[in-house]
């Protein structure tokens, strides 16, 4: 009975691999309807990998680079925080414009400051996702190697049951970690898009308060 149990153990796991497991974990997530981007083998997200954003596409008005006042710098930092809602951001911009009586160039520089902060955060996140993906690939390779070894051991005339038990425990643990990471990755993959949307939304708020 014990031999049969271990012989069937590897078969139950043959379909669990990096491509299938990760693809299903991402494509079945709610709201993910975009085709997966295969242009970068280390990129695991269903969302396309867009490394750099364009500030000029979000801010149509010309901007002359100029130093910001302490109050404007504080506004930049405030607007860059994701925990600050867009409603709160709008209120902060309105109050800033009413107090400082600024021109459009100042608001343009405020936007570019916010954009740089968001773009830097987003780039760090994208780099981290790549590292995360590579660790998943390594973990998947370890699972596959353990499966192959366990299948070979189960076929011999006198199986090493202690080694088979150890491999089975390792596979179960590694698969659990792999699944948990894949679920977390689904959320993390949405963050670069959310940051891009926030940069655009901040631009719209600032443009709304441009002086006539």
C-alpha positions in Angstrom: 0.0 0.0 0.0 2.8 2.4 0.8 4.4 1.9 -2.5 1.2 2.6 -4.4 0.6 5.8 -2.4 4.0 7.2 -3.2 3.8 6.1 -6.8 0.7 8.1 -7.4 2.0 11.1 -5.4 4.2 12.5 -8.2 1.4 12.0 -10.8 -0.9 14.3 -8.9 1.7 17.1 -9.2 2.8 16.7 -12.8 0.6 19.5 -14.0 1.9 22.0 -11.4 4.6 24.0 -13.2 5.7 27.6 -13.5 3.9 28.4 -16.7 0.5 26.8 -15.9 0.5 27.7 -12.2 1.5 31.4 -12.7 -0.6 31.9 -15.8 -3.8 30.6 -14.1 -3.1 32.4 -10.9 -3.0 35.7 -12.8 -5.5 35.3 -15.7 -8.2 34.1 -13.3 -7.9 37.1 -11.0 -10.9 39.5 -11.0 -10.5 42.4 -13.4 -7.6 41.0 -15.3 -8.7 41.0 -19.0 -5.5 42.1 -20.8 -3.4 39.5 -22.6 -0.2 38.5 -20.8 3.0 40.3 -22.0 5.6 37.7 -23.0 8.2 40.3 -24.3 10.1 39.9 -21.0 10.5 36.3 -19.7 11.1 37.6 -16.2 7.8 39.6 -16.2 5.1 37.6 -14.6 2.2 40.0 -14.7 -0.8 40.0 -17.0 -0.5 43.7 -17.3 2.0 44.8 -20.0 5.4 45.9 -18.7 5.8 49.6 -19.3 9.1 50.7 -17.7 8.9 54.4 -18.3 6.0 56.9 -18.3 5.9 60.1 -20.2 5.2 63.3 -18.2 4.5 65.3 -21.4 1.6 63.0 -22.3 -0.1 63.9 -19.0 0.8 67.6 -18.9 0.1 69.3 -22.2 1.1 72.8 -21.1 4.7 74.0 -21.6 6.8 74.1 -18.4 10.0 76.0 -17.6 12.0 74.3 -14.9 12.1 76.5 -11.8 12.8 76.0 -8.1 9.8 75.4 -5.9 8.9 77.3 -2.7 8.8 75.4 0.6 5.0 75.4 0.4 5.0 74.0 -3.2 7.6 71.4 -2.2 5.3 70.3 0.6 2.4 70.1 -1.8 4.5 67.8 -4.1 5.2 65.4 -1.3 1.6 65.4 -0.2 0.3 64.7 -3.7 2.8 61.9 -4.2 1.4 59.9 -1.3 -1.1 57.1 -2.3 -2.8 57.3 1.1 -3.9 60.9 0.2 -7.2 60.4 -1.7 -7.8 62.3 -4.9 -10.5 64.3 -3.1 -8.0 65.3 -0.4 -5.5 66.1 -3.2 -8.0 68.4 -4.9 -8.6 70.2 -1.6 -4.9 70.7 -1.0 -4.3 72.1 -4.5 -7.3 74.4 -4.2 -6.0 75.8 -0.9 -2.5 76.2 -2.3 -3.7 78.1 -5.4 -5.9 80.4 -3.3 -3.1 81.2 -0.8 -0.1 81.5 -3.1 -1.8 83.0 -6.2 0.5 80.9 -8.4 0.8 80.8 -12.2 0.6 77.9 -14.5 4.3 77.3 -14.6 4.4 76.7 -10.8 1.6 74.2 -11.1 3.5 72.5 -14.0 6.6 72.2 -11.8 4.5 70.8 -9.0 3.2 68.2 -11.4 6.7 67.3 -12.6 7.8 66.9 -9.0 4.9 64.6 -8.3 5.5 62.7 -11.5 9.2 62.1 -10.6 8.3 60.8 -7.2 5.6 58.4 -8.5 7.8 57.3 -11.4 10.7 56.5 -9.0 8.4 54.5 -6.7 7.0 52.7 -9.7 10.4 51.8 -11.2 11.5 50.3 -7.8 8.3 48.3 -7.8 8.9 47.0 -11.3 12.4 46.0 -10.4 11.2 44.2 -7.4 8.5 42.3 -9.4 11.3 41.0 -11.7 13.3 39.7 -8.7 10.1 38.2 -7.3 9.4 36.4 -10.6 12.9 35.0 -10.7 12.6 33.6 -7.2 9.3 31.9 -8.4 11.1 30.4 -11.4 13.8 29.0 -9.1 11.2 27.6 -6.7 9.3 26.0 -9.6 12.5 24.4 -10.9 13.2 23.0 -7.4 9.6 21.5 -7.2 10.0 19.9 -10.7 13.4 18.4 -9.7 12.0 17.0 -6.5 9.1 15.5 -8.5 11.4 13.9 -11.0 13.6 12.4 -8.2 10.5 11.1 -6.3 9.1 9.5 -9.4 12.4 7.7 -10.0 12.6 6.5 -6.4 9.0 5.2 -6.5 9.8 3.0 -9.5 12.8 1.1 -8.1 12.4 -2.4 -6.7 13.3 -1.3 -3.1 12.2 2.3 -2.7 13.9 4.6 -0.2 10.7 5.5 1.7 12.4 7.9 4.0 13.8 9.9 1.1 10.4 9.8 -0.6 8.7 11.0 2.5 11.2 13.9 2.8 10.8 14.8 -0.9 7.0 14.8 -0.6 7.1 17.1 2.4 9.4 19.4 0.6 7.2 19.5 -2.5 4.1 20.2 -0.4 5.8 23.0 1.4 7.3 24.5 -1.7 4.0 24.3 -3.6 2.2 26.1 -0.7 4.8 28.9 -0.8 4.5 29.1 -4.6 0.7 29.4 -4.5 0.8 32.0 -1.7 3.4 34.1 -3.6 1.3 33.9 -6.8 -1.8 35.2 -5.1 0.2 38.1 -3.6 1.8 38.8 -7.0 -1.7 39.3 -8.5 -2.2 42.4 -6.3 1.4 43.6 -6.7 1.1 43.5 -10.5 -1.8 46.0 -10.4 0.3 48.6 -8.5 2.3 50.0 -11.4 -0.9 50.6 -13.3 -2.5 52.3 -10.2 0.5 54.5 -9.8 0.3 55.5 -13.5 -3.4 56.3 -13.0 -2.6 58.4 -10.0 0.0 60.5 -11.8 -2.6 61.2 -14.6 -5.3 62.0 -12.0 -3.0 64.5 -10.2 -2.2 66.1 -13.5 -6.0 66.6 -14.2 -6.5 68.1 -10.7 -3.7 70.6 -11.2 -4.8 71.5 -14.7 -8.3 72.1 -13.3 -6.9 74.8 -11.1 -4.7 76.5 -13.7 -5.3 80.3 -13.7 -7.2 81.7 -16.6 
